[in-house]
Amino acid sequence: MALKTVVVLGVTNSQSGWKDFGSKPSGFPLNRINESEKVCKRMRFGGFPGLSACRAIRSVENENTSNRGTKLQQIVDQTENDVSRRLQKDLNSLPRPLSVSDLSAVPDGGSKVRISFKGLPGSYSEDAALKAYPKCETVPCNDFEDAFKAVELWLADKAVLPIENSSGGSIHRNYDLLLRHRLQIVGEVQLDCNLCLLALPGVRAEHLKRVLSHPQALSLSDILLSKLGVSRENVDDTAGAAQYVSSNGLRDAGVVASARAAEIYGLNILAERIQDDFDNVTRYLVLARDPIIPRTNKPFKTSIVFTLDEGPGVLFKALAVFALRDIDLKKIESRPQRKRPLRVVDDSNTGSAKYFDYLFYIDFEASMAEPRAQNALGHLQEFATFLRVLGCYPMDTTP
């Protein structure tokens, strides 16, 4: 019995041989059903293994000649549908081309990101890390510089460090570390700090004779501590103070720390929001080994540091490059250069004058993807003796 024509995916194969199927097997007439086993071994549809016509050919062998055409058409239609579904499935499994939105430095939810910070679990720096990356794994460090080094040595992916407080001002130590290390600023976090008075279970506020905490936390809660008439003891970390009181069972000592510290170290919260200034916000920087891609689809901030030559109006000229381009300056900080703090103005042997030589840190509201920001820095380079971009990153507008 002869099978005259088989149509697959719109390609015709007749008794005279194959009609243009890409790679053409020579000397392979498809004209006898009893050779179907050979056909099964050699036929492929569109390069997808396993999509052969074996089942279709075998089903035709036992059909009557009268309905052979109808059955064959049904089989061909079914085969086309199977191939179409398989092709769609294979295409969907291919990797999706990357876009700019895929190159974000912040994974969804912060999963599997290791964040270094100064202090013990329960510190405000850890609270800031968890705000930025809710599912992150935190890496406690003894010092600010250790948090930098943890990222540089690939022990952590990012570091979160405080840079300024709305009441206490700038943290100059971290400004110096920004210049000493080569990490990039990739984000910022504004944390509304809730200072709490903690003590062991069963201890009341009037039983306290002393309160332990970081010096800044103690100074920010001066009014309440003065009313209690307690002595104040400085420690290096708020969470460290909570751990010390808890582990030593000090029933005459209280702690100024976070609510999470109370939960972690088994202390009771005697009072919340004890800070003198109710709106107490600390700004943290997120640091990484590599910068992120600047964008213009959201508010971005750029941080730079530079030095200037001595001369009349030179600082005014430096700041004017931003004003001329309608760029808002968010913060200006000056620090004496540590390696060359003094500049000799007059080399004469009689009464030579010396002035501090400053580094200027500036945060401005613009993305490096904007031509106005690029032009401003290009203009600044004309009279800056040193200029470095510390990072360009999305602004955090929600404390």
C-alpha positions in Angstrom: 0.0 0.0 0.0 1.4 3.4 -1.0 1.2 6.7 0.8 1.2 9.4 -1.9 1.5 12.6 0.1 2.3 13.7 3.7 2.0 17.4 4.6 3.9 18.5 7.7 4.0 22.2 8.8 3.2 23.3 5.2 6.1 21.3 3.7 5.2 18.7 1.0 6.9 15.3 0.6 5.7 13.3 -2.4 6.8 10.1 -4.2 9.3 12.0 -6.2 11.3 12.8 -3.1 11.6 15.7 -0.6 10.6 19.2 -1.4 12.9 21.8 0.3 12.9 20.9 4.0 16.1 22.7 4.9 18.5 19.7 5.1 17.4 17.3 2.3 18.1 13.6 2.8 19.1 12.3 -0.6 17.5 9.1 -1.9 14.7 9.0 0.6 11.3 8.6 -1.1 8.5 8.4 1.4 6.4 6.0 -0.6 6.0 2.8 1.4 4.3 2.4 4.7 6.3 -0.8 5.6 9.4 1.4 5.8 7.9 3.5 8.5 10.5 2.4 11.1 13.2 3.9 8.9 11.2 7.1 8.5 10.8 7.4 12.3 14.6 7.3 12.8 15.3 10.0 10.3 12.4 12.5 10.4 12.6 15.6 12.6 10.2 18.6 12.7 11.8 22.1 12.9 14.8 20.8 14.8 12.7 19.6 17.9 13.7 16.1 18.9 10.9 13.7 19.6 8.3 15.4 17.3 8.3 12.7 14.7 5.6 11.4 12.4 6.0 7.8 13.5 2.7 7.7 15.3 0.9 9.4 12.4 2.3 6.9 9.8 1.5 3.8 11.9 -2.0 5.0 12.4 -2.5 5.2 8.7 -1.5 1.6 8.0 -4.7 0.1 9.3 -7.1 2.7 7.9 -9.4 1.9 4.9 -8.7 3.7 1.7 -12.0 5.5 1.8 -11.4 7.5 5.0 -7.6 7.7 4.7 -7.6 11.3 3.6 -9.8 12.5 6.4 -7.9 10.7 9.1 -4.6 11.8 7.7 -5.7 15.5 7.7 -6.7 15.1 11.4 -3.3 13.7 12.2 -1.5 16.4 10.4 -3.6 19.1 12.2 -2.8 17.5 15.6 0.9 17.3 14.7 0.9 21.0 13.8 -0.7 21.9 17.2 1.8 19.7 19.1 4.7 21.4 17.4 3.3 24.9 18.0 2.8 24.2 21.7 6.3 22.7 22.0 7.8 25.6 20.2 6.1 28.2 22.4 7.2 26.3 25.5 10.8 26.2 24.4 10.8 29.9 23.6 9.3 30.8 27.0 12.1 28.9 28.7 14.8 31.1 27.1 16.5 33.8 29.2 14.7 37.2 28.9 16.9 40.0 27.5 18.2 42.3 30.2 17.0 45.9 30.5 18.1 48.8 32.6 15.6 47.9 35.2 17.3 44.5 35.7 20.6 46.2 36.6 19.4 47.6 39.9 21.8 47.2 42.9 18.8 46.5 45.2 17.4 42.9 44.8 13.7 42.5 45.5 13.2 42.3 49.2 16.9 42.3 49.9 17.0 38.4 49.9 20.5 36.8 50.3 22.2 40.2 50.7 24.8 40.4 53.5 24.9 43.8 55.1 27.7 44.9 57.5 27.2 47.5 60.2 28.8 48.7 63.3 27.4 47.3 66.6 25.6 44.3 67.9 22.2 42.9 66.8 19.5 45.3 67.9 21.5 48.5 67.1 19.9 51.3 65.1 22.3 50.7 62.3 20.9 47.2 62.0 17.4 48.7 62.0 18.5 50.8 59.0 19.9 47.8 57.2 16.6 45.9 57.7 14.6 48.9 56.5 16.6 49.0 53.2 16.8 45.2 52.8 14.0 43.5 54.8 15.3 40.0 54.2 19.0 40.7 54.4 21.6 38.8 56.5 23.3 41.3 58.8 27.0 41.2 59.7 27.8 42.9 63.0 31.2 44.7 63.2 33.2 46.2 66.0 34.1 49.4 64.3 33.0 51.6 61.4 36.2 50.7 59.5 35.6 47.0 60.0 32.2 47.4 58.2 34.1 49.0 55.3 36.6 46.2 55.2 34.0 43.5 55.4 32.7 44.7 52.0 36.2 45.1 50.5 37.1 41.6 51.6 33.8 40.1 50.2 32.6 39.1 53.6 29.6 41.3 53.0 27.8 42.7 49.9 27.1 46.1 51.3 27.6 48.3 54.4 25.2 50.6 56.1 26.7 53.4 58.2 25.3 56.5 59.8 26.5 59.8 58.3 24.4 62.5 60.1 21.7 62.9 62.7 19.0 65.7 62.7 19.9 66.6 66.2 23.5 65.5 66.7 24.9 66.6 63.3 27.4 64.9 61.1 29.5 61.9 62.0 32.9 63.1 60.9 34.6 59.8 61.3 32.6 58.3 58.5 33.3 61.2 56.2 37.0 60.5 56.6 36.4 56.8 55.9 34.6 57.6 52.7 37.7 59.2 51.4 40.1 56.6 52.7 38.2 53.6 51.2 37.1 53.1 47.6 33.5 51.9 48.3 30.7 53.5 46.3 27.5 55.1 47.8 24.6 53.2 46.2 21.8 54.3 48.5 20.6 56.1 51.6 18.3 55.3 54.4 16.5 57.8 56.7 15.6 56.1 60.0 13.2 57.6 62.5 15.0 56.7 65.7 12.8 55.7 68.6 14.9 56.0 71.8 13.6 53.7 74.5 14.5 53.4 78.2 15.0 49.7 78.9 15.6 47.7 82.1 15.5 44.1 83.4 12.0 42.6 84.0 10.5 43.8 87.3 12.7 46.9 87.5 10.9 50.3 87.5 12.3 53.6 86.4 12.5 55.0 89.9 14.8 52.1 90.9 17.5 53.0 88.4 20.7 54.6 89.6 22.5 54.7 86.3 21.8 54.5 82.6 24.2 53.1 80.0 24.2 53.9 76.3 26.1 55.5 73.4 27.1 59.2 74.2 24.9 60.6 71.5 21.8 58.6 72.7 22.4 59.8 76.2 22.7 63.5 75.1 19.6 63.2 73.0 17.5 62.0 76.0 18.9 64.6 78.4 15.5 65.9 79.7 14.2 62.5 80.9 17.5 61.3 82.4 17.8 64.6 84.3 14.4 64.1 85.8 15.3 60.6 86.9 18.5 61.9 88.5 20.6 59.0 87.2 24.3 58.9 86.4 25.2 58.3 82.8 27.8 55.8 81.6 29.1 55.9 78.0 29.5 52.7 76.0 30.3 52.3 72.3 27.0 50.9 71.2 23.4 51.1 72.3 22.8 47.4 71.7 26.0 46.6 73.4 24.7 48.4 76.5 21.5 46.3 76.4 23.5 43.1 76.2 25.8 44.1 79.1 22.9 44.9 81.4 21.1 41.7 80.5 24.0 39.3 80.7 25.2 40.7 84.1 21.7 41.0 85.6 22.2 44.7 86.6 19.0 45.7 88.3 20.1 49.2 89.2 21.0 50.0 85.6 18.9 51.1 82.7 19.7 51.4 79.0 18.8 53.8 76.2 18.4 51.6 73.1 15.9 50.4 70.5 12.8 48.4 70.9 14.4 45.5 69.0 17.3 45.5 71.5 14.7 45.0 74.3 13.2 42.0 72.4 16.6 40.5 71.6 18.2 40.8 75.1 15.0 40.2 77.2 14.6 43.7 78.6 11.4 45.6 79.3 10.6 48.9 77.7 10.0 51.4 80.5 9.4 54.4 78.2 9.4 55.1 74.4 10.4 58.2 72.4 12.4 59.6 75.3 14.5 61.9 73.0 14.3 65.6 73.6 13.5 66.3 70.0 10.6 64.1 69.0 11.5 64.1 65.3 14.9 62.5 65.5 16.1 61.1 62.2 19.4 59.6 61.3 20.6 59.4 57.7 22.5 56.3 56.7 24.6 55.6 53.6 24.5 52.2 51.8 28.0 51.4 50.4 29.0 48.7 47.9 32.1 47.7 45.9 30.6 48.8 42.6 28.4 51.8 41.6 24.9 51.5 40.3 23.7 52.9 37.0 22.4 56.4 37.3 18.8 57.0 36.1 16.4 59.8 35.6 13.1 58.1 36.4 13.2 59.0 40.1 14.9 61.6 42.3 18.7 60.9 42.5 21.4 62.4 44.7 25.1 62.6 43.9 27.8 62.9 46.5 31.3 64.4 45.7 34.4 65.5 47.5 36.9 68.0 46.2 39.7 70.5 47.2 40.3 74.0 45.9 43.3 76.3 45.4 43.7 79.3 47.7 42.3 82.5 46.2 39.6 85.1 46.5 36.1 83.8 45.8 37.2 80.3 44.8 34.6 78.6 47.0 31.9 80.9 45.6 33.0 79.9 42.1 32.8 76.2 43.1 29.3 76.5 44.4 28.2 78.7 41.5 28.6 75.8 39.0 25.6 74.2 40.5 23.5 77.4 40.9 24.0 78.2 37.3 22.4 74.9 36.3 19.5 75.0 38.8 21.0 72.1 40.8 19.9 72.0 44.5 22.7 71.5 47.0 21.4 69.2 49.8 24.4 69.3 52.1 27.8 70.9 52.4 30.5 69.6 54.8 34.1 70.7 55.2 36.9 68.7 56.8 40.5 69.6 57.2 42.8 67.4 55.1 44.4 64.8 57.5 47.7 64.4 55.6 48.1 68.2 54.9 45.9 70.1 57.3 47.8 73.4 57.0 48.6 75.5 53.9 51.5 78.0 54.0 50.3 81.3 52.4 53.5 83.3 52.8 57.0 81.7 52.4 58.8 84.7 54.0 60.8 84.2 57.1 58.9 87.0 58.9 55.5 86.0 60.2 54.4 83.4 57.5 50.7 82.7 57.8 49.1 79.3 57.7 45.5 78.3 56.9 43.6 75.1 57.2 43.5 73.1 53.9 39.9 71.8 53.5 38.1 68.9 51.8 34.6 69.9 50.7 31.9 67.2 50.7 28.7 68.1 48.8 25.5 66.3 48.2 23.4 67.7 45.3 20.0 66.7 43.9 20.7 65.5 40.4 21.6 62.3 38.6 24.9 61.8 36.8 22.8 60.6 33.9 21.6 64.3 33.4 23.8 66.5 31.2 23.4 69.4 33.7 25.2 67.3 36.4 27.9 66.3 34.0 28.5 69.8 32.8 28.6 71.1 36.4 31.3 68.7 37.4 33.2 69.4 34.2 33.0 73.1 35.1 34.2 72.4 38.7 37.2 70.5 37.4 38.5 73.7 35.9 39.6 75.1 39.3 39.4 72.1 41.7 42.7 70.5 42.5 41.0 67.2 43.4 37.6 65.9 42.6 36.0 62.5 43.3 32.4 61.2 42.9 31.5 59.2 45.9 28.3 57.9 44.5 25.1 58.6 42.6 22.0 56.9 44.2 18.2 57.2 44.7 17.1 59.6 47.4 15.2 58.2 50.4 12.3 60.7 51.0 10.4 58.6 53.6 11.9 58.4 57.1 
